[in-house]
Amino acid sequence: MPPPRRSRKKPDPRAEPRCIHCGARDAEVISLFGTQAMTLQYRCRRCGTLFEAIKYD
C-alpha cells in the first residue's frame, strides 16, 4: 500500500494577495473586476500601490 499523499495547499491570492511593490500581504479589495474578468483589484494598505491578482486557480 502506498504512503498517504500530502496535499500541498497553494496560497489563495484572494486570501493573502502580495503587493508587487513592497511585498506586504495587507491589502484591501478595491474592485471585483480588474482589467480582465478573472482578476481582482487590490490596494496595498502599507504603501498604497494598486495591483491585480487572479481570482481563480
Biopython code that builds the backbone (N, CA, C, O; Angstrom):
import numpy as np
from Bio.PDB.StructureBuilder import StructureBuilder

atoms = [
    (1, "MET", "N", (0.851, -1.175, 0.000)),
    (1, "MET", "CA", (0.000, 0.000, 0.000)),
    (1, "MET", "C", (0.904, 1.248, 0.000)),
    (1, "MET", "O", (1.828, 1.337, 0.809)),
    (2, "PRO", "N", (0.644, 2.206, -0.900)),
    (2, "PRO", "CA", (1.487, 3.409, -0.979)),
    (2, "PRO", "C", (1.261, 4.318, 0.233)),
    (2, "PRO", "O", (0.193, 4.294, 0.844)),
    (3, "PRO", "N", (2.270, 5.113, 0.571)),
    (3, "PRO", "CA", (2.111, 6.033, 1.699)),
    (3, "PRO", "C", (1.063, 7.093, 1.383)),
    (3, "PRO", "O", (0.831, 7.406, 0.215)),
    (4, "PRO", "N", (0.433, 7.646, 2.404)),
    (4, "PRO", "CA", (-0.594, 8.674, 2.153)),
    (4, "PRO", "C", (0.026, 9.910, 1.499)),
    (4, "PRO", "O", (1.141, 10.317, 1.826)),
    (5, "ARG", "N", (-0.714, 10.482, 0.585)),
    (5, "ARG", "CA", (-0.229, 11.670, -0.126)),
    (5, "ARG", "C", (-0.460, 12.906, 0.737)),
    (5, "ARG", "O", (-1.517, 13.082, 1.343)),
    (6, "ARG", "N", (0.542, 13.736, 0.769)),
    (6, "ARG", "CA", (0.396, 15.009, 1.462)),
    (6, "ARG", "C", (-0.156, 16.023, 0.475)),
    (6, "ARG", "O", (0.353, 16.175, -0.636)),
    (7, "SER", "N", (-1.167, 16.688, 0.884)),
    (7, "SER", "CA", (-1.715, 17.710, -0.013)),
    (7, "SER", "C", (-1.064, 19.043, 0.330)),
    (7, "SER", "O", (-1.123, 19.522, 1.463)),
    (8, "ARG", "N", (-0.453, 19.613, -0.676)),
    (8, "ARG", "CA", (0.142, 20.931, -0.502)),
    (8, "ARG", "C", (-0.894, 21.956, -0.893)),
    (8, "ARG", "O", (-1.357, 21.988, -2.034)),
    (9, "LYS", "N", (-1.249, 22.777, 0.042)),
    (9, "LYS", "CA", (-2.250, 23.779, -0.230)),
    (9, "LYS", "C", (-1.568, 25.034, -0.761)),
    (9, "LYS", "O", (-0.707, 25.617, -0.102)),
    (10, "LYS", "N", (-1.962, 25.434, -1.946)),
    (10, "LYS", "CA", (-1.409, 26.649, -2.532)),
    (10, "LYS", "C", (-2.079, 27.851, -1.881)),
    (10, "LYS", "O", (-3.266, 27.805, -1.559)),
    (11, "PRO", "N", (-1.323, 28.925, -1.688)),
    (11, "PRO", "CA", (-1.949, 30.112, -1.113)),
    (11, "PRO", "C", (-2.988, 30.693, -2.056)),
    (11, "PRO", "O", (-2.758, 30.792, -3.261)),
    (12, "ASP", "N", (-4.106, 31.069, -1.516)),
    (12, "ASP", "CA", (-5.185, 31.658, -2.290)),
    (12, "ASP", "C", (-4.904, 33.147, -2.474)),
    (12, "ASP", "O", (-4.812, 33.866, -1.479)),
    (13, "PRO", "N", (-4.763, 33.641, -3.711)),
    (13, "PRO", "CA", (-4.443, 35.052, -3.902)),
    (13, "PRO", "C", (-5.500, 35.984, -3.333)),
    (13, "PRO", "O", (-5.200, 37.123, -2.977)),
    (14, "ARG", "N", (-6.738, 35.503, -3.248)),
    (14, "ARG", "CA", (-7.794, 36.333, -2.684)),
    (14, "ARG", "C", (-7.631, 36.467, -1.182)),
    (14, "ARG", "O", (-7.996, 37.495, -0.612)),
    (15, "ALA", "N", (-7.086, 35.445, -0.528)),
    (15, "ALA", "CA", (-6.936, 35.472, 0.924)),
    (15, "ALA", "C", (-5.719, 36.281, 1.355)),
    (15, "ALA", "O", (-5.790, 37.032, 2.327)),
    (16, "GLU", "N", (-4.623, 36.140, 0.655)),
    (16, "GLU", "CA", (-3.386, 36.826, 1.020)),
    (16, "GLU", "C", (-2.665, 37.348, -0.208)),
    (16, "GLU", "O", (-1.609, 36.827, -0.569)),
    (17, "PRO", "N", (-3.214, 38.370, -0.861)),
    (17, "PRO", "CA", (-2.500, 38.906, -2.019)),
    (17, "PRO", "C", (-1.218, 39.602, -1.577)),
    (17, "PRO", "O", (-1.200, 40.265, -0.540)),
    (18, "ARG", "N", (-0.166, 39.459, -2.340)),
    (18, "ARG", "CA", (1.127, 40.094, -2.034)),
    (18, "ARG", "C", (1.299, 41.321, -2.924)),
    (18, "ARG", "O", (1.154, 41.243, -4.144)),
    (19, "CYS", "N", (1.612, 42.453, -2.299)),
    (19, "CYS", "CA", (1.841, 43.696, -3.031)),
    (19, "CYS", "C", (3.054, 43.529, -3.943)),
    (19, "CYS", "O", (4.097, 43.036, -3.514)),
    (20, "ILE", "N", (2.915, 43.936, -5.184)),
    (20, "ILE", "CA", (4.013, 43.801, -6.138)),
    (20, "ILE", "C", (5.106, 44.834, -5.900)),
    (20, "ILE", "O", (6.221, 44.685, -6.399)),
    (21, "HIS", "N", (4.790, 45.888, -5.134)),
    (21, "HIS", "CA", (5.781, 46.935, -4.890)),
    (21, "HIS", "C", (6.582, 46.695, -3.606)),
    (21, "HIS", "O", (7.813, 46.689, -3.632)),
    (22, "CYS", "N", (5.881, 46.498, -2.481)),
    (22, "CYS", "CA", (6.585, 46.379, -1.195)),
    (22, "CYS", "C", (6.587, 44.960, -0.630)),
    (22, "CYS", "O", (7.327, 44.684, 0.314)),
    (23, "GLY", "N", (5.771, 44.045, -1.190)),
    (23, "GLY", "CA", (5.759, 42.663, -0.738)),
    (23, "GLY", "C", (4.858, 42.386, 0.453)),
    (23, "GLY", "O", (4.800, 41.251, 0.926)),
    (24, "ALA", "N", (4.154, 43.399, 0.948)),
    (24, "ALA", "CA", (3.260, 43.210, 2.099)),
    (24, "ALA", "C", (2.050, 42.367, 1.702)),
    (24, "ALA", "O", (1.644, 42.349, 0.540)),
    (25, "ARG", "N", (1.491, 41.682, 2.670)),
    (25, "ARG", "CA", (0.291, 40.875, 2.428)),
    (25, "ARG", "C", (-0.956, 41.532, 3.022)),
    (25, "ARG", "O", (-1.962, 40.860, 3.252)),
    (26, "ASP", "N", (-0.895, 42.817, 3.267)),
    (26, "ASP", "CA", (-2.013, 43.557, 3.839)),
    (26, "ASP", "C", (-2.629, 44.424, 2.750)),
    (26, "ASP", "O", (-2.152, 45.528, 2.485)),
    (27, "ALA", "N", (-3.693, 43.922, 2.116)),
    (27, "ALA", "CA", (-4.331, 44.641, 1.016)),
    (27, "ALA", "C", (-5.840, 44.562, 1.134)),
    (27, "ALA", "O", (-6.384, 43.642, 1.745)),
    (28, "GLU", "N", (-6.504, 45.535, 0.543)),
    (28, "GLU", "CA", (-7.963, 45.543, 0.528)),
    (28, "GLU", "C", (-8.450, 45.444, -0.915)),
    (28, "GLU", "O", (-7.800, 45.936, -1.837)),
    (29, "VAL", "N", (-9.596, 44.804, -1.096)),
    (29, "VAL", "CA", (-10.183, 44.678, -2.436)),
    (29, "VAL", "C", (-10.798, 46.014, -2.816)),
    (29, "VAL", "O", (-11.609, 46.575, -2.080)),
    (30, "ILE", "N", (-10.399, 46.511, -3.974)),
    (30, "ILE", "CA", (-10.936, 47.766, -4.495)),
    (30, "ILE", "C", (-12.072, 47.500, -5.472)),
    (30, "ILE", "O", (-13.085, 48.200, -5.466)),
    (31, "SER", "N", (-11.896, 46.472, -6.321)),
    (31, "SER", "CA", (-12.895, 46.141, -7.324)),
    (31, "SER", "C", (-12.906, 44.631, -7.545)),
    (31, "SER", "O", (-11.863, 43.979, -7.512)),
    (32, "LEU", "N", (-14.095, 44.092, -7.768)),
    (32, "LEU", "CA", (-14.213, 42.656, -8.026)),
    (32, "LEU", "C", (-13.781, 42.286, -9.439)),
    (32, "LEU", "O", (-13.654, 41.103, -9.756)),
    (33, "PHE", "N", (-13.556, 43.278, -10.286)),
    (33, "PHE", "CA", (-13.089, 43.038, -11.650)),
    (33, "PHE", "C", (-11.948, 43.985, -11.963)),
    (33, "PHE", "O", (-12.047, 45.195, -11.755)),
    (34, "GLY", "N", (-10.853, 43.411, -12.473)),
    (34, "GLY", "CA", (-9.708, 44.220, -12.882)),
    (34, "GLY", "C", (-9.775, 44.475, -14.378)),
    (34, "GLY", "O", (-10.860, 44.618, -14.941)),
    (35, "THR", "N", (-8.615, 44.533, -15.022)),
    (35, "THR", "CA", (-8.590, 44.741, -16.466)),
    (35, "THR", "C", (-9.119, 43.524, -17.213)),
    (35, "THR", "O", (-9.525, 43.629, -18.370)),
    (36, "GLN", "N", (-9.115, 42.374, -16.554)),
    (36, "GLN", "CA", (-9.706, 41.149, -17.084)),
    (36, "GLN", "C", (-10.777, 40.690, -16.094)),
    (36, "GLN", "O", (-10.696, 41.007, -14.907)),
    (37, "ALA", "N", (-11.772, 39.954, -16.565)),
    (37, "ALA", "CA", (-12.837, 39.484, -15.685)),
    (37, "ALA", "C", (-12.320, 38.504, -14.634)),
    (37, "ALA", "O", (-12.965, 38.300, -13.606)),
    (38, "MET", "N", (-11.158, 37.895, -14.888)),
    (38, "MET", "CA", (-10.630, 36.897, -13.954)),
    (38, "MET", "C", (-9.697, 37.481, -12.890)),
    (38, "MET", "O", (-9.077, 36.725, -12.143)),
    (39, "THR", "N", (-9.586, 38.808, -12.807)),
    (39, "THR", "CA", (-8.706, 39.419, -11.818)),
    (39, "THR", "C", (-9.487, 40.291, -10.837)),
    (39, "THR", "O", (-10.567, 40.791, -11.151)),
    (40, "LEU", "N", (-8.925, 40.458, -9.658)),
    (40, "LEU", "CA", (-9.441, 41.372, -8.641)),
    (40, "LEU", "C", (-8.470, 42.530, -8.519)),
    (40, "LEU", "O", (-7.265, 42.343, -8.686)),
    (41, "GLN", "N", (-8.968, 43.718, -8.233)),
    (41, "GLN", "CA", (-8.088, 44.857, -7.990)),
    (41, "GLN", "C", (-7.945, 45.066, -6.489)),
    (41, "GLN", "O", (-8.925, 45.037, -5.745)),
    (42, "TYR", "N", (-6.713, 45.276, -6.065)),
    (42, "TYR", "CA", (-6.395, 45.491, -4.654)),
    (42, "TYR", "C", (-5.640, 46.796, -4.470)),
    (42, "TYR", "O", (-5.034, 47.318, -5.406)),
    (43, "ARG", "N", (-5.684, 47.317, -3.241)),
    (43, "ARG", "CA", (-4.839, 48.440, -2.835)),
    (43, "ARG", "C", (-4.073, 48.003, -1.599)),
    (43, "ARG", "O", (-4.652, 47.537, -0.618)),
    (44, "CYS", "N", (-2.765, 48.164, -1.668)),
    (44, "CYS", "CA", (-1.907, 47.811, -0.535)),
    (44, "CYS", "C", (-2.117, 48.833, 0.574)),
    (44, "CYS", "O", (-2.046, 50.038, 0.334)),
    (45, "ARG", "N", (-2.377, 48.352, 1.787)),
    (45, "ARG", "CA", (-2.578, 49.254, 2.925)),
    (45, "ARG", "C", (-1.258, 49.828, 3.434)),
    (45, "ARG", "O", (-1.245, 50.839, 4.135)),
    (46, "ARG", "N", (-0.177, 49.195, 3.089)),
    (46, "ARG", "CA", (1.136, 49.629, 3.563)),
    (46, "ARG", "C", (1.715, 50.764, 2.718)),
    (46, "ARG", "O", (2.181, 51.769, 3.254)),
    (47, "CYS", "N", (1.680, 50.591, 1.364)),
    (47, "CYS", "CA", (2.308, 51.600, 0.500)),
    (47, "CYS", "C", (1.322, 52.297, -0.441)),
    (47, "CYS", "O", (1.682, 53.282, -1.086)),
    (48, "GLY", "N", (0.077, 51.799, -0.528)),
    (48, "GLY", "CA", (-0.929, 52.450, -1.360)),
    (48, "GLY", "C", (-0.922, 52.043, -2.825)),
    (48, "GLY", "O", (-1.707, 52.577, -3.608)),
    (49, "THR", "N", (-0.063, 51.119, -3.217)),
    (49, "THR", "CA", (0.012, 50.681, -4.608)),
    (49, "THR", "C", (-1.241, 49.901, -5.005)),
    (49, "THR", "O", (-1.732, 49.077, -4.233)),
    (50, "LEU", "N", (-1.752, 50.158, -6.194)),
    (50, "LEU", "CA", (-2.866, 49.385, -6.745)),
    (50, "LEU", "C", (-2.290, 48.241, -7.565)),
    (50, "LEU", "O", (-1.350, 48.441, -8.335)),
    (51, "PHE", "N", (-2.844, 47.045, -7.406)),
    (51, "PHE", "CA", (-2.383, 45.898, -8.171)),
    (51, "PHE", "C", (-3.523, 44.915, -8.361)),
    (51, "PHE", "O", (-4.575, 45.051, -7.736)),
    (52, "GLU", "N", (-3.318, 43.921, -9.224)),
    (52, "GLU", "CA", (-4.326, 42.916, -9.522)),
    (52, "GLU", "C", (-3.833, 41.530, -9.175)),
    (52, "GLU", "O", (-2.632, 41.262, -9.197)),
    (53, "ALA", "N", (-4.767, 40.651, -8.853)),
    (53, "ALA", "CA", (-4.442, 39.235, -8.608)),
    (53, "ALA", "C", (-5.518, 38.389, -9.263)),
    (53, "ALA", "O", (-6.669, 38.811, -9.375)),
    (54, "ILE", "N", (-5.146, 37.209, -9.689)),
    (54, "ILE", "CA", (-6.080, 36.289, -10.342)),
    (54, "ILE", "C", (-7.072, 35.748, -9.326)),
    (54, "ILE", "O", (-6.692, 35.378, -8.215)),
    (55, "LYS", "N", (-8.343, 35.703, -9.708)),
    (55, "LYS", "CA", (-9.394, 35.214, -8.820)),
    (55, "LYS", "C", (-9.359, 33.708, -8.625)),
    (55, "LYS", "O", (-9.515, 33.216, -7.507)),
    (56, "TYR", "N", (-9.155, 32.984, -9.707)),
    (56, "TYR", "CA", (-9.296, 31.538, -9.684)),
    (56, "TYR", "C", (-7.985, 30.842, -10.001)),
    (56, "TYR", "O", (-7.114, 31.408, -10.662)),
    (57, "ASP", "N", (-7.852, 29.620, -9.528)),
    (57, "ASP", "CA", (-6.674, 28.800, -9.862)),
    (57, "ASP", "C", (-6.897, 28.069, -11.156)),
    (57, "ASP", "O", (-6.022, 27.328, -11.605)),
]
sb = StructureBuilder()
sb.init_structure("model")
sb.init_model(0)
sb.init_chain("A")
sb.init_seg("    ")
for serial, (resi, resn, name, xyz) in enumerate(atoms, 1):
    if name == "N":
        sb.init_residue(resn, " ", resi, " ")
    sb.init_atom(name, np.array(xyz, "f"), 0.0, 1.0, " ", f" {name:<3s}", serial, name[0])
structure = sb.get_structure()
